[in-house]
Amino acid sequence: MFKKALFRKQQLKFMFFNLIAFTVILTIFGIIIIGQVQRTLFSKSDEELLSFKEMMTEHPSRGFESPLPDDKMDRLPPREERQREHPNPRIIVLKWNKNGEIINQNEIGSSFYESFIKGAQLDKTNLNIITNTTINNLYHFRYLLFETADSEGEIIYTQLLINTDAEQTIIDNFEWLIIVCSIIFIILSISASYILSRKMMKPIIHSWNKQAEFVENASHELRTPLTIIQNKLELLLTEPHEKIMNKFENIALSLSETRRLSKLTSDLLTLARADSAETQLTKQILDVDSFIQKVCAPYIEIAESQDKHFWLNLNCKVSIEADEVRLHQLLVILLDNALKYTSDDDSIGVKTYAEEHKVVLEVSDTGIGIKEENMKYIFDRFYREDKARSRETGGMGLGLSIAQWIAAKHNGTITVFQNNHKGTTFKVKLPK
Ligand code: ADP
Protein backbone atom coordinates (compact mmCIF):
# COMPACT_ATOMS: atom_id res chain seq x y z
CA MET A 1 0.00 0.00 0.00
CA PHE A 2 2.75 2.36 1.09
CA LYS A 3 4.80 1.32 -1.94
CA LYS A 4 1.92 2.12 -4.31
CA ALA A 5 1.44 5.58 -2.77
CA LEU A 6 5.17 6.22 -3.08
CA PHE A 7 5.21 5.22 -6.78
CA ARG A 8 2.13 7.35 -7.43
CA LYS A 9 3.76 10.34 -5.78
CA GLN A 10 6.92 9.83 -7.82
CA GLN A 11 4.90 9.46 -11.01
CA LEU A 12 3.04 12.71 -10.27
CA LYS A 13 6.38 14.40 -9.68
CA PHE A 14 7.68 13.19 -13.06
CA MET A 15 4.45 14.33 -14.68
CA PHE A 16 4.71 17.75 -13.09
CA PHE A 17 8.34 18.21 -14.23
CA ASN A 18 7.47 17.06 -17.75
CA LEU A 19 4.60 19.52 -17.83
CA ILE A 20 6.80 22.37 -16.64
CA ALA A 21 9.40 21.46 -19.28
CA PHE A 22 6.75 21.41 -22.05
CA THR A 23 5.28 24.72 -20.87
CA VAL A 24 8.67 26.45 -20.68
CA ILE A 25 9.64 25.18 -24.15
CA LEU A 26 6.31 26.30 -25.66
CA THR A 27 6.51 29.72 -24.00
CA ILE A 28 10.06 30.34 -25.20
CA PHE A 29 9.04 29.16 -28.67
CA GLY A 30 6.02 31.53 -28.67
CA ILE A 31 8.05 34.51 -27.47
CA ILE A 32 10.72 33.93 -30.13
CA ILE A 33 8.12 33.58 -32.92
CA ILE A 34 6.12 36.67 -31.85
CA GLY A 35 9.32 38.72 -31.47
CA GLN A 36 10.48 37.64 -34.90
CA VAL A 37 7.12 38.44 -36.53
CA GLN A 38 7.03 41.85 -34.82
CA ARG A 39 10.56 42.63 -35.95
CA THR A 40 9.82 41.61 -39.55
CA LEU A 41 6.57 43.56 -39.74
CA PHE A 42 7.97 46.74 -38.22
CA SER A 43 11.24 46.64 -40.13
CA LYS A 44 9.62 48.13 -43.25
CA SER A 45 8.09 51.04 -41.30
CA ASP A 46 11.37 51.60 -39.45
CA GLU A 47 13.27 51.66 -42.72
CA GLU A 48 10.90 54.29 -44.05
CA LEU A 49 11.21 56.44 -40.91
CA LEU A 50 14.99 56.31 -41.16
CA SER A 51 15.11 57.19 -44.86
CA PHE A 52 12.68 60.04 -44.22
CA LYS A 53 14.92 61.32 -41.47
CA GLU A 54 17.92 61.03 -43.76
CA MET A 55 16.10 62.97 -46.47
CA MET A 56 15.16 65.70 -43.98
CA THR A 57 18.62 66.08 -42.57
CA GLU A 58 20.28 66.04 -46.00
CA HIS A 59 17.76 68.46 -47.60
CA PRO A 60 16.31 70.39 -44.67
CA SER A 61 14.56 72.82 -47.02
CA ARG A 62 12.55 70.07 -48.70
CA GLY A 63 9.31 69.03 -47.10
CA PHE A 64 7.06 66.08 -47.34
CA GLU A 65 5.30 67.53 -50.35
CA SER A 66 8.45 68.21 -52.42
CA PRO A 67 7.89 66.93 -55.96
CA LEU A 68 10.30 64.50 -57.58
CA PRO A 69 12.00 66.05 -60.60
CA ASP A 70 10.45 64.77 -63.84
CA ASP A 71 13.76 63.84 -65.46
CA LYS A 72 14.47 61.46 -62.56
CA MET A 73 11.10 59.70 -63.03
CA ASP A 74 12.10 58.51 -66.54
CA ARG A 75 15.31 56.82 -65.49
CA LEU A 76 13.83 55.11 -62.43
CA PRO A 77 16.82 54.97 -60.07
CA PRO A 78 17.11 52.16 -57.50
CA ARG A 79 14.18 51.76 -55.07
CA GLU A 80 16.11 52.97 -52.02
CA GLU A 81 17.15 56.12 -53.84
CA ARG A 82 13.64 56.77 -55.08
CA GLN A 83 12.31 56.26 -51.56
CA ARG A 84 14.74 58.84 -50.27
CA GLU A 85 13.66 61.26 -53.00
CA HIS A 86 9.98 60.56 -52.72
CA PRO A 87 9.17 59.49 -49.14
CA ASN A 88 6.20 57.45 -48.04
CA PRO A 89 3.04 59.61 -47.78
CA ARG A 90 1.95 57.65 -44.69
CA ILE A 91 4.54 59.55 -42.65
CA ILE A 92 3.33 62.46 -40.54
CA VAL A 93 5.86 65.10 -39.56
CA LEU A 94 5.45 66.98 -36.29
CA LYS A 95 7.82 69.79 -35.42
CA TRP A 96 8.14 70.87 -31.80
CA ASN A 97 9.88 73.88 -30.38
CA LYS A 98 11.97 73.77 -27.21
CA ASN A 99 8.89 74.62 -25.12
CA GLY A 100 7.07 71.51 -26.33
CA GLU A 101 4.65 73.30 -28.67
CA ILE A 102 3.83 72.07 -32.17
CA ILE A 103 4.99 74.64 -34.69
CA ASN A 104 3.84 73.14 -37.99
CA GLN A 105 0.06 72.93 -37.40
CA ASN A 106 -0.74 74.29 -40.88
CA GLU A 107 1.33 71.56 -42.56
CA ILE A 108 -0.54 68.80 -40.67
CA GLY A 109 -4.02 70.08 -41.40
CA SER A 110 -6.17 71.65 -38.73
CA SER A 111 -8.86 68.97 -38.51
CA PHE A 112 -6.26 66.23 -38.07
CA TYR A 113 -4.51 68.39 -35.49
CA GLU A 114 -7.73 69.06 -33.57
CA SER A 115 -8.83 65.43 -33.50
CA PHE A 116 -5.56 63.63 -32.81
CA ILE A 117 -2.59 65.74 -31.90
CA LYS A 118 -3.92 68.61 -29.84
CA GLY A 119 -3.34 67.21 -26.34
CA ALA A 120 -0.01 65.53 -27.23
CA GLN A 121 3.08 66.30 -25.15
CA LEU A 122 6.70 66.28 -26.22
CA ASP A 123 8.40 63.24 -24.67
CA LYS A 124 12.15 63.26 -25.15
CA THR A 125 12.87 59.93 -23.42
CA ASN A 126 13.30 57.98 -26.64
CA LEU A 127 15.23 60.56 -28.60
CA ASN A 128 16.68 58.94 -31.77
CA ILE A 129 15.11 55.57 -30.91
CA ILE A 130 12.23 54.22 -32.95
CA THR A 131 9.35 53.62 -30.52
CA ASN A 132 5.71 52.46 -30.49
CA THR A 133 2.91 54.77 -29.41
CA THR A 134 -0.89 54.94 -29.60
CA ILE A 135 -3.00 57.96 -30.36
CA ASN A 136 -6.39 58.28 -28.69
CA ASN A 137 -5.81 54.79 -27.33
CA LEU A 138 -6.89 53.58 -30.73
CA TYR A 139 -4.38 54.14 -33.50
CA HIS A 140 -0.94 52.60 -33.43
CA PHE A 141 2.12 54.45 -34.63
CA ARG A 142 5.86 54.00 -34.72
CA TYR A 143 7.75 57.23 -34.32
CA LEU A 144 11.23 58.63 -34.46
CA LEU A 145 12.08 61.84 -32.59
CA PHE A 146 15.27 63.70 -33.39
CA GLU A 147 16.85 67.08 -32.85
CA THR A 148 17.44 69.58 -35.69
CA ALA A 149 17.80 73.27 -36.10
CA ASP A 150 15.38 75.59 -37.93
CA SER A 151 16.41 78.20 -40.49
CA GLU A 152 17.30 80.64 -37.67
CA GLY A 153 19.51 78.12 -35.95
CA GLU A 154 16.97 77.49 -33.13
CA ILE A 155 16.84 73.92 -31.83
CA ILE A 156 13.63 72.14 -32.79
CA TYR A 157 12.48 68.54 -32.40
CA THR A 158 11.15 66.67 -35.40
CA GLN A 159 8.88 63.70 -34.79
CA LEU A 160 8.18 61.34 -37.69
CA LEU A 161 5.13 59.14 -37.18
CA ILE A 162 4.00 56.23 -39.29
CA ASN A 163 0.72 54.42 -38.80
CA THR A 164 1.13 50.71 -38.02
CA ASP A 165 -2.49 49.68 -37.44
CA ALA A 166 -2.32 47.00 -40.15
CA GLU A 167 0.89 45.53 -38.71
CA GLN A 168 -0.50 45.73 -35.16
CA THR A 169 -3.68 43.87 -36.20
CA ILE A 170 -1.56 41.10 -37.72
CA ILE A 171 0.59 40.93 -34.55
CA ASP A 172 -2.49 40.89 -32.26
CA ASN A 173 -4.09 38.11 -34.30
CA PHE A 174 -0.84 36.22 -34.37
CA GLU A 175 -0.43 36.59 -30.60
CA TRP A 176 -3.91 35.19 -30.10
CA LEU A 177 -3.17 32.30 -32.42
CA ILE A 178 0.04 31.49 -30.55
CA ILE A 179 -1.68 31.75 -27.13
CA VAL A 180 -4.59 29.54 -28.20
CA CYS A 181 -2.23 27.00 -29.81
CA SER A 182 0.00 27.01 -26.70
CA ILE A 183 -3.01 26.36 -24.45
CA ILE A 184 -4.10 23.47 -26.69
CA PHE A 185 -0.56 22.06 -26.73
CA ILE A 186 -0.21 22.43 -22.95
CA ILE A 187 -3.51 20.54 -22.48
CA LEU A 188 -2.24 17.86 -24.88
CA SER A 189 1.08 17.78 -23.06
CA ILE A 190 -0.73 16.93 -19.81
CA SER A 191 -1.71 13.59 -21.34
CA ALA A 192 1.73 13.24 -22.95
CA SER A 193 3.34 13.90 -19.53
CA TYR A 194 1.08 11.29 -17.96
CA ILE A 195 2.04 8.66 -20.55
CA LEU A 196 5.74 9.58 -20.34
CA SER A 197 5.79 9.51 -16.55
CA ARG A 198 4.16 6.05 -16.59
CA LYS A 199 6.82 4.86 -19.04
CA MET A 200 9.58 6.37 -16.87
CA MET A 201 8.23 4.69 -13.75
CA LYS A 202 8.03 1.21 -15.28
CA PRO A 203 11.76 0.33 -15.10
CA ILE A 204 12.01 1.97 -11.66
CA ILE A 205 9.12 -0.13 -10.31
CA HIS A 206 10.60 -3.22 -11.94
CA SER A 207 14.05 -2.79 -10.37
CA TRP A 208 12.53 -1.74 -7.04
CA ASN A 209 10.50 -4.96 -6.96
CA LYS A 210 13.54 -7.00 -8.00
CA GLN A 211 15.66 -5.38 -5.31
CA ALA A 212 13.00 -5.94 -2.64
CA GLU A 213 12.64 -9.57 -3.72
CA PHE A 214 16.42 -9.98 -3.66
CA VAL A 215 16.73 -8.59 -0.13
CA GLU A 216 13.84 -10.76 1.08
CA ASN A 217 15.34 -13.92 -0.46
CA ALA A 218 18.82 -13.09 0.81
CA SER A 219 17.63 -12.57 4.38
CA HIS A 220 15.66 -15.78 4.22
CA GLU A 221 18.67 -17.71 2.93
CA LEU A 222 20.92 -16.20 5.59
CA ARG A 223 18.48 -16.91 8.39
CA THR A 224 18.15 -20.66 7.73
CA PRO A 225 21.82 -21.65 8.25
CA LEU A 226 22.14 -19.21 11.14
CA THR A 227 19.17 -20.82 12.91
CA ILE A 228 20.63 -24.29 12.37
CA ILE A 229 24.05 -23.24 13.72
CA GLN A 230 22.46 -21.51 16.72
CA ASN A 231 20.33 -24.58 17.57
CA LYS A 232 23.25 -26.98 17.28
CA LEU A 233 25.51 -24.80 19.44
CA GLU A 234 22.80 -24.38 22.07
CA LEU A 235 22.39 -28.14 22.09
CA LEU A 236 26.13 -28.60 22.62
CA LEU A 237 26.04 -26.13 25.52
CA THR A 238 23.40 -28.18 27.33
CA GLU A 239 25.91 -31.04 27.65
CA PRO A 240 29.29 -29.38 28.28
CA HIS A 241 30.92 -32.61 29.55
CA GLU A 242 30.16 -34.64 26.43
CA LYS A 243 33.07 -35.65 24.21
CA ILE A 244 33.42 -34.06 20.76
CA MET A 245 33.35 -37.54 19.25
CA ASN A 246 29.81 -38.09 20.56
CA LYS A 247 28.60 -34.77 19.22
CA PHE A 248 30.37 -35.15 15.92
CA GLU A 249 27.20 -34.89 13.83
CA ASN A 250 26.12 -31.58 15.39
CA ILE A 251 29.55 -30.08 14.93
CA ALA A 252 29.85 -31.30 11.34
CA LEU A 253 26.43 -29.90 10.48
CA SER A 254 27.27 -26.53 12.05
CA LEU A 255 30.48 -26.47 10.09
CA SER A 256 28.77 -27.28 6.80
CA GLU A 257 26.17 -24.57 7.45
CA THR A 258 28.99 -22.12 8.20
CA ARG A 259 30.58 -23.00 4.86
CA ARG A 260 27.22 -22.54 3.17
CA LEU A 261 26.86 -19.16 4.86
CA SER A 262 30.29 -18.10 3.76
CA LYS A 263 29.60 -19.15 0.13
CA LEU A 264 26.24 -17.36 0.24
CA THR A 265 27.71 -14.09 1.51
CA SER A 266 30.47 -14.15 -1.08
CA ASP A 267 27.89 -14.81 -3.88
CA LEU A 268 25.70 -12.00 -2.56
CA LEU A 269 28.67 -9.68 -2.51
CA THR A 270 29.56 -10.60 -6.11
CA LEU A 271 26.00 -9.83 -7.26
CA ALA A 272 25.80 -6.60 -5.25
CA ARG A 273 29.04 -5.44 -6.85
CA ALA A 274 27.75 -6.54 -10.25
CA ASP A 275 24.62 -4.41 -9.71
CA SER A 276 26.59 -1.34 -8.78
CA ALA A 277 28.88 -1.90 -11.81
CA GLU A 278 31.76 -1.72 -9.35
CA THR A 279 33.61 -4.78 -10.59
CA GLN A 280 36.01 -4.24 -13.45
CA LEU A 281 37.38 -7.11 -15.51
CA THR A 282 41.12 -7.67 -15.79
CA LYS A 283 41.33 -9.06 -19.29
CA GLN A 284 44.26 -10.99 -20.69
CA ILE A 285 44.89 -13.23 -23.68
CA LEU A 286 43.76 -16.80 -22.95
CA ASP A 287 44.27 -19.88 -25.06
CA VAL A 288 40.76 -21.31 -24.75
CA ASP A 289 41.52 -25.04 -25.02
CA SER A 290 44.44 -25.13 -22.59
CA PHE A 291 42.51 -22.93 -20.17
CA ILE A 292 39.52 -25.33 -20.25
CA GLN A 293 41.86 -28.30 -19.83
CA LYS A 294 43.34 -26.69 -16.72
CA VAL A 295 39.93 -25.85 -15.17
CA CYS A 296 38.52 -29.31 -15.88
CA ALA A 297 41.47 -31.33 -14.53
CA PRO A 298 40.22 -31.56 -10.90
CA TYR A 299 36.67 -32.24 -12.10
CA ILE A 300 37.82 -35.27 -14.09
CA GLU A 301 39.10 -36.77 -10.83
CA ILE A 302 35.97 -35.87 -8.85
CA ALA A 303 33.73 -37.32 -11.57
CA GLU A 304 35.78 -40.52 -11.56
CA SER A 305 35.46 -40.80 -7.78
CA GLN A 306 31.67 -40.48 -8.19
CA ASP A 307 31.54 -43.12 -10.96
CA LYS A 308 30.66 -40.52 -13.58
CA HIS A 309 32.15 -40.32 -17.02
CA PHE A 310 33.88 -37.01 -17.92
CA TRP A 311 34.78 -36.24 -21.54
CA LEU A 312 36.52 -33.30 -23.21
CA ASN A 313 36.20 -32.29 -26.86
CA LEU A 314 38.40 -29.23 -27.37
CA ASN A 315 38.41 -27.86 -30.91
CA CYS A 316 38.60 -24.12 -30.46
CA LYS A 317 42.29 -23.53 -31.20
CA VAL A 318 42.02 -19.77 -30.75
CA SER A 319 42.80 -17.29 -28.02
CA ILE A 320 40.40 -14.75 -26.59
CA GLU A 321 40.71 -11.71 -24.40
CA ALA A 322 39.05 -12.52 -21.08
CA ASP A 323 39.28 -12.19 -17.31
CA GLU A 324 40.80 -15.53 -16.31
CA VAL A 325 39.49 -15.46 -12.74
CA ARG A 326 35.90 -14.64 -13.76
CA LEU A 327 35.86 -17.13 -16.64
CA HIS A 328 37.19 -19.78 -14.24
CA GLN A 329 34.35 -18.86 -11.83
CA LEU A 330 31.78 -19.25 -14.64
CA LEU A 331 33.06 -22.71 -15.62
CA VAL A 332 33.21 -23.82 -11.99
CA ILE A 333 29.55 -22.85 -11.55
CA LEU A 334 28.55 -24.92 -14.61
CA LEU A 335 30.76 -27.89 -13.71
CA ASP A 336 29.61 -27.85 -10.04
CA ASN A 337 26.01 -27.90 -11.25
CA ALA A 338 26.77 -30.71 -13.70
CA LEU A 339 28.21 -32.77 -10.83
CA LYS A 340 25.36 -31.82 -8.47
CA TYR A 341 22.56 -32.75 -10.83
CA THR A 342 23.94 -36.06 -12.16
CA SER A 343 24.03 -39.55 -10.61
CA ASP A 344 26.34 -42.57 -10.96
CA ASP A 345 27.06 -43.65 -14.54
CA ASP A 346 25.92 -40.28 -15.94
CA SER A 347 28.35 -38.43 -18.11
CA ILE A 348 29.57 -34.84 -18.10
CA GLY A 349 31.35 -33.24 -21.00
CA VAL A 350 32.93 -29.99 -22.12
CA LYS A 351 33.15 -29.05 -25.76
CA THR A 352 34.78 -26.01 -27.36
CA TYR A 353 34.68 -24.77 -30.94
CA ALA A 354 34.96 -21.52 -32.85
CA GLU A 355 32.25 -19.87 -34.92
CA GLU A 356 32.65 -16.91 -37.27
CA HIS A 357 33.03 -14.21 -34.62
CA LYS A 358 32.51 -16.26 -31.48
CA VAL A 359 34.06 -18.90 -29.33
CA VAL A 360 31.60 -21.47 -27.97
CA LEU A 361 32.00 -23.38 -24.71
CA GLU A 362 29.44 -26.13 -24.06
CA VAL A 363 29.02 -27.89 -20.73
CA SER A 364 26.66 -30.88 -21.04
CA ASP A 365 25.47 -33.57 -18.68
CA THR A 366 23.09 -36.50 -18.79
CA GLY A 367 21.67 -35.69 -15.35
CA ILE A 368 18.16 -34.91 -14.14
CA GLY A 369 17.70 -32.09 -16.66
CA ILE A 370 15.49 -29.01 -16.37
CA LYS A 371 11.82 -28.93 -17.31
CA GLU A 372 11.25 -26.99 -20.53
CA GLU A 373 8.81 -24.60 -18.82
CA ASN A 374 11.33 -23.76 -16.06
CA MET A 375 14.24 -23.00 -18.36
CA LYS A 376 13.36 -19.33 -18.63
CA TYR A 377 13.68 -18.90 -14.84
CA ILE A 378 16.95 -20.64 -14.09
CA PHE A 379 19.10 -17.52 -14.48
CA ASP A 380 16.90 -15.63 -11.98
CA ARG A 381 18.40 -14.97 -8.58
CA PHE A 382 17.48 -17.59 -5.94
CA TYR A 383 15.58 -19.67 -8.47
CA ARG A 384 15.88 -23.40 -7.79
CA GLU A 385 13.83 -25.94 -9.63
CA ASP A 386 13.63 -28.28 -6.66
CA LYS A 387 14.15 -26.37 -3.42
CA ALA A 388 14.40 -29.48 -1.20
CA ARG A 389 17.01 -31.10 -3.43
CA SER A 390 18.99 -27.89 -3.79
CA ARG A 391 19.27 -27.63 -0.05
CA GLU A 392 20.76 -31.14 0.01
CA THR A 393 23.25 -30.23 -2.70
CA GLY A 394 24.04 -26.89 -1.09
CA GLY A 395 22.63 -24.82 -3.97
CA MET A 396 21.09 -21.43 -3.32
CA GLY A 397 20.09 -20.46 -6.84
CA LEU A 398 22.71 -17.73 -7.27
CA GLY A 399 25.32 -19.58 -9.35
CA LEU A 400 23.69 -19.18 -12.75
CA SER A 401 22.88 -15.48 -12.11
CA ILE A 402 26.59 -14.93 -11.50
CA ALA A 403 27.47 -17.01 -14.60
CA GLN A 404 25.11 -14.88 -16.69
CA TRP A 405 26.61 -11.69 -15.34
CA ILE A 406 30.17 -12.90 -16.14
CA ALA A 407 29.16 -13.84 -19.71
CA ALA A 408 27.44 -10.46 -20.21
CA LYS A 409 30.45 -8.61 -18.80
CA HIS A 410 32.55 -10.28 -21.54
CA ASN A 411 29.94 -9.18 -24.13
CA GLY A 412 28.89 -12.79 -24.44
CA THR A 413 25.77 -14.87 -23.76
CA ILE A 414 24.83 -17.99 -21.87
CA THR A 415 21.90 -20.18 -22.90
CA VAL A 416 20.48 -23.47 -21.75
CA PHE A 417 18.76 -26.30 -23.61
CA GLN A 418 17.94 -29.97 -23.32
CA ASN A 419 20.82 -32.32 -23.94
CA ASN A 420 19.55 -34.93 -26.41
CA HIS A 421 16.42 -35.66 -24.34
CA LYS A 422 18.43 -36.38 -21.18
CA GLY A 423 20.19 -33.84 -19.08
CA THR A 424 21.18 -30.28 -19.79
CA THR A 425 23.56 -28.33 -22.01
CA PHE A 426 24.78 -24.83 -21.20
CA LYS A 427 26.23 -22.93 -24.14
CA VAL A 428 28.50 -19.93 -23.48
CA LYS A 429 29.33 -17.72 -26.45
CA LEU A 430 32.15 -15.19 -26.13
CA PRO A 431 33.45 -12.76 -28.74
CA LYS A 432 36.70 -13.80 -30.43
P1 ADP B 1 22.16 -23.74 -7.44
O1 ADP B 1 23.20 -23.21 -6.54
O2 ADP B 1 20.86 -23.99 -6.78
O3 ADP B 1 22.63 -24.83 -8.32
P2 ADP B 1 22.15 -22.20 -9.81
O4 ADP B 1 21.81 -20.79 -10.08
O5 ADP B 1 23.50 -22.66 -10.19
O6 ADP B 1 21.83 -22.48 -8.33
O7 ADP B 1 21.08 -23.08 -10.56
C1 ADP B 1 19.72 -22.72 -10.50
C2 ADP B 1 18.87 -23.96 -10.71
O8 ADP B 1 19.02 -24.43 -12.04
C3 ADP B 1 19.26 -25.11 -9.84
O9 ADP B 1 18.65 -25.04 -8.59
C4 ADP B 1 18.74 -26.29 -10.63
O10 ADP B 1 17.38 -26.48 -10.39
C5 ADP B 1 18.90 -25.83 -12.07
N1 ADP B 1 20.15 -26.36 -12.70
C6 ADP B 1 21.30 -25.71 -12.89
N2 ADP B 1 22.21 -26.49 -13.50
C7 ADP B 1 21.59 -27.67 -13.72
C8 ADP B 1 21.99 -28.91 -14.34
N3 ADP B 1 23.22 -29.06 -14.85
N4 ADP B 1 21.09 -29.90 -14.38
C9 ADP B 1 19.87 -29.74 -13.88
N5 ADP B 1 19.42 -28.62 -13.29
C10 ADP B 1 20.28 -27.60 -13.22
Residues whose N, C-alpha, C, O or C-beta is under 5 A from the ligand:
A	BS01	ADP	N337 A338 Y341 G367 I368 G369 I370 I378 Y383 R384 E385 D386 S390 G395 M396 G397 L398 G399 L400 S401 T424
